[in-house]
Amino acid sequence: ALWSASNPRWLYVALEGDDAIAIVDRTMGVLAQTLPVGRMPSGLAVSRKRNELYVTHRIDAKVSIVDLASGALVDDIPLAVQPAKSDPTVPQGTPFAFEGMSWQPMPDMMLHDQGGDVLWVPHELLAPTHPFQFQTTVFPAISVVDVARRAEVVSTPNTNQTNGRKLLFDAINIPDPQGNPSIVSQPCAIAQHPNAIAVYALACGSEDLLTFDATQGIAVGLVRDLAGDHPVGITLDDTGQRAFIVS
């Protein structure tokens, strides 16, 4: 569920079993409208910059765009399949298992302005090219989508920044006490620091919290063994000093 960015009278709710979005009028206390958006909608985002609703789907590699003025599904932004590799430990496969997403704040904007152009979208990659074992076929990933350009962001090669998709052993590469890469699983929720300095991602399967340097687009911190069982949602206070995690 998500409040409208421009008018908090409206509440948008993903109805995964109905392939639709419900629009609730909280002033009147009624269901105002239901919009078909394609199968299994899971995550929602709205922007103050344009009168659109953005939808992820549980198992389909795309972000759908709904024109809120007409209620029509107007576009889909596809997310690329990660190319197959002969080495089964290299992240590869089809994006799936989408849940929430979050706006990337713009560094030159005022505090609390969430930008409204670029989304961080956590998901997994399913590689069907080798035996079905979770430790070798399901990889954590976070894709970046520019809704203004209607395209996924691709990282610029030969730089120390990862402005596009974050992959295990690449942008997600935090060494453990023995110096080996820390393995995390099932990124499911994202929260952005209001000053555009950090991004926080829940790894719900491994019950961890990742911190990304927002300027470089790479993970720089990891809190393991969060309190509670199976974290599923995160939000920050208005200063970015505290995270509230739902388990």
C-alpha positions as CSV (number, residue, x, y, z in Angstrom):
1,A,0.0,0.0,0.0
2,L,1.2,3.5,-0.8
3,W,-0.2,7.0,-0.3
4,S,-0.4,9.3,-3.3
5,A,2.7,11.7,-3.5
6,S,0.6,14.7,-4.6
7,N,-2.7,14.1,-2.7
8,P,-2.7,11.8,0.4
9,R,-6.5,11.4,0.1
10,W,-5.7,8.5,-2.2
11,L,-4.2,5.2,-1.1
12,Y,-3.0,2.7,-3.8
13,V,-3.0,-1.0,-2.9
14,A,-1.5,-3.8,-4.9
15,L,-3.9,-6.7,-5.2
16,E,-1.6,-9.5,-6.1
17,G,-4.2,-12.2,-6.4
18,D,-6.5,-10.0,-8.6
19,D,-3.9,-8.6,-11.0
20,A,-5.0,-5.1,-10.1
21,I,-4.5,-2.0,-8.1
22,A,-7.1,-0.7,-5.7
23,I,-7.5,3.0,-5.2
24,V,-9.0,3.8,-1.8
25,D,-10.5,7.2,-1.0
26,R,-9.7,7.7,2.7
27,T,-11.8,10.9,2.9
28,M,-14.9,9.0,2.1
29,G,-13.7,5.7,3.5
30,V,-14.5,3.8,0.3
31,L,-12.9,1.8,-2.5
32,A,-13.0,4.3,-5.3
33,Q,-11.6,2.3,-8.3
34,T,-9.8,-0.8,-9.3
35,L,-7.3,-0.8,-12.2
36,P,-6.1,-3.9,-14.0
37,V,-2.3,-3.8,-14.3
38,G,-1.2,-7.3,-15.3
39,R,-0.4,-10.4,-13.3
40,M,0.7,-10.4,-9.7
41,P,1.5,-6.7,-8.9
42,S,3.7,-6.5,-5.8
43,G,5.4,-3.2,-5.3
44,L,4.2,0.4,-5.9
45,A,5.8,3.9,-6.4
46,V,4.4,7.3,-7.2
47,S,6.2,10.5,-8.1
48,R,5.4,14.2,-7.6
49,K,6.9,14.9,-11.0
50,R,4.2,13.1,-13.1
51,N,0.7,11.7,-12.5
52,E,1.8,8.1,-12.8
53,L,1.9,5.0,-10.7
54,Y,4.8,2.5,-11.1
55,V,4.2,-1.2,-10.5
56,T,6.5,-4.2,-10.1
57,H,5.2,-7.7,-10.7
58,R,6.1,-10.7,-8.5
59,I,7.6,-12.8,-11.3
60,D,7.6,-10.6,-14.4
61,A,10.8,-8.7,-15.2
62,K,9.3,-5.2,-15.8
63,V,8.1,-2.0,-14.2
64,S,4.6,-1.1,-15.4
65,I,3.4,2.5,-15.7
66,V,-0.2,3.5,-15.0
67,D,-1.5,6.9,-16.1
68,L,-3.5,8.0,-13.1
69,A,-5.5,10.5,-15.0
70,S,-7.0,7.9,-17.3
71,G,-6.4,4.8,-15.2
72,A,-4.8,3.1,-18.2
73,L,-1.7,1.0,-18.3
74,V,0.5,3.0,-20.7
75,D,3.9,1.4,-20.7
76,D,6.3,-1.3,-19.4
77,I,10.0,-0.9,-18.7
78,P,11.7,-4.3,-19.2
79,L,14.5,-5.4,-17.0
80,A,17.3,-7.2,-18.7
81,V,18.2,-10.9,-18.3
82,Q,21.7,-11.1,-16.7
83,P,23.8,-12.9,-19.4
84,A,24.6,-16.6,-18.9
85,K,28.2,-17.5,-17.8
86,S,30.1,-20.8,-17.9
87,D,31.1,-20.2,-14.2
88,P,28.0,-21.0,-12.1
89,T,29.1,-18.8,-9.3
90,V,28.8,-15.6,-11.4
91,P,25.4,-13.9,-11.0
92,Q,23.3,-14.6,-14.0
93,G,19.7,-15.4,-14.9
94,T,16.2,-13.9,-15.2
95,P,15.1,-11.2,-12.8
96,F,12.2,-12.3,-10.6
97,A,10.8,-12.2,-7.0
98,F,10.0,-8.4,-7.1
99,E,8.6,-6.7,-4.0
100,G,9.1,-3.1,-2.9
101,M,11.1,-0.2,-4.6
102,S,12.3,3.2,-3.6
103,W,13.1,6.6,-5.3
104,Q,16.7,7.7,-5.5
105,P,16.9,11.2,-4.0
106,M,18.8,13.8,-6.0
107,P,21.9,15.3,-4.2
108,D,21.2,18.8,-5.3
109,M,17.6,18.8,-4.2
110,M,16.1,20.0,-0.9
111,L,15.9,17.7,2.1
112,H,13.1,15.1,1.8
113,D,12.5,15.5,-1.9
114,Q,12.6,12.0,-3.2
115,G,13.6,12.9,-6.8
116,G,10.9,11.0,-8.7
117,D,13.0,9.9,-11.7
118,V,15.1,6.9,-10.7
119,L,13.9,3.8,-8.8
120,W,16.0,1.2,-7.0
121,V,14.2,-2.2,-7.5
122,P,15.4,-5.2,-5.4
123,H,14.9,-8.7,-6.8
124,E,16.6,-12.0,-7.4
125,L,18.1,-13.6,-10.5
126,L,17.1,-17.2,-11.3
127,A,19.7,-19.0,-13.4
128,P,18.1,-22.2,-14.9
129,T,21.3,-23.3,-16.6
130,H,22.6,-25.6,-13.8
131,P,21.2,-27.9,-11.2
132,F,18.4,-26.4,-9.1
133,Q,20.2,-25.7,-5.8
134,F,19.4,-22.4,-4.1
135,Q,23.0,-21.6,-3.3
136,T,24.0,-21.7,-6.9
137,T,21.0,-20.7,-8.9
138,V,19.4,-17.7,-7.1
139,F,21.4,-14.5,-6.9
140,P,20.5,-11.3,-5.1
141,A,20.3,-8.1,-7.2
142,I,19.1,-4.6,-7.2
143,S,18.2,-3.0,-10.5
144,V,18.0,0.7,-11.2
145,V,15.2,2.1,-13.4
146,D,14.9,5.6,-14.9
147,V,11.2,6.2,-15.4
148,A,11.7,9.5,-17.0
149,R,13.7,7.9,-19.8
150,R,11.6,4.7,-19.7
151,A,14.7,2.5,-19.4
152,E,16.8,0.4,-17.0
153,V,20.0,2.1,-16.0
154,V,23.1,0.3,-17.3
155,S,26.4,0.8,-15.3
156,T,29.1,2.8,-17.1
157,P,32.1,0.4,-17.7
158,N,35.6,1.1,-16.4
159,T,34.6,3.3,-13.5
160,N,34.6,2.8,-9.7
161,Q,30.9,3.5,-9.6
162,T,27.9,1.1,-10.2
163,N,25.1,3.4,-11.3
164,G,23.2,0.4,-12.7
165,R,22.4,-3.1,-11.4
166,K,24.0,-4.2,-8.1
167,L,25.2,-7.8,-8.2
168,L,26.8,-10.1,-5.7
169,F,30.6,-10.1,-5.7
170,D,30.5,-6.8,-7.6
171,A,28.6,-3.9,-6.1
172,I,27.4,-6.2,-3.3
173,N,30.8,-7.3,-1.9
174,I,31.3,-7.0,1.8
175,P,34.1,-9.2,3.2
176,D,33.5,-11.3,6.3
177,P,36.0,-11.4,9.2
178,Q,38.0,-14.1,7.3
179,G,38.1,-11.9,4.2
180,N,35.6,-13.9,2.1
181,P,32.6,-12.3,0.4
182,S,29.5,-12.2,2.7
183,I,26.6,-14.0,1.0
184,V,23.2,-12.3,1.3
185,S,19.9,-13.4,-0.1
186,Q,16.5,-12.2,-1.2
187,P,16.7,-8.4,-1.2
188,C,13.1,-7.3,-0.8
189,A,12.9,-3.7,0.4
190,I,14.8,-0.4,0.0
191,A,14.9,2.9,1.9
192,Q,16.8,6.0,0.8
193,H,18.5,8.5,3.1
194,P,16.8,11.9,2.7
195,N,20.1,13.6,2.1
196,A,21.0,11.2,-0.8
197,I,24.1,9.9,1.0
198,A,23.1,6.3,1.6
199,V,20.7,3.6,0.5
200,Y,19.5,0.8,2.9
201,A,18.4,-2.6,1.5
202,L,16.9,-5.5,3.4
203,A,18.1,-8.9,2.5
204,C,15.0,-10.7,3.8
205,G,16.2,-14.3,3.2
206,S,19.4,-13.9,5.1
207,E,17.9,-11.4,7.6
208,D,20.6,-8.7,6.9
209,L,20.7,-5.0,6.4
210,L,22.9,-3.6,3.6
211,T,24.2,0.0,3.4
212,F,25.1,1.4,0.0
213,D,27.1,4.5,-0.7
214,A,24.6,6.4,-2.8
215,T,27.3,8.3,-4.7
216,Q,29.2,5.2,-5.8
217,G,26.3,2.8,-5.9
218,I,28.2,0.1,-4.0
219,A,27.5,-1.7,-0.7
220,V,29.8,-0.4,2.1
221,G,28.2,-1.9,5.2
222,L,26.4,-5.0,6.5
223,V,24.5,-5.6,9.7
224,R,23.9,-9.4,10.1
225,D,21.3,-11.2,12.2
226,L,18.7,-8.5,12.6
227,A,16.3,-8.8,15.5
228,G,13.0,-10.5,14.7
229,D,12.1,-13.2,12.1
230,H,12.1,-12.7,8.4
231,P,12.3,-8.9,7.9
232,V,10.0,-7.7,5.1
233,G,9.8,-3.9,5.2
234,I,11.8,-0.8,6.1
235,T,11.3,2.9,6.4
236,L,13.4,5.8,7.8
237,D,12.5,8.7,10.1
238,D,12.6,12.1,8.5
239,T,16.2,12.7,9.5
240,G,17.6,9.4,8.2
241,Q,19.0,8.6,11.6
242,R,16.8,5.6,12.5
243,A,15.4,2.7,10.4
244,F,12.2,1.0,11.4
245,I,12.1,-2.6,10.2
246,V,9.0,-4.9,10.0
247,S,9.6,-8.5,10.6
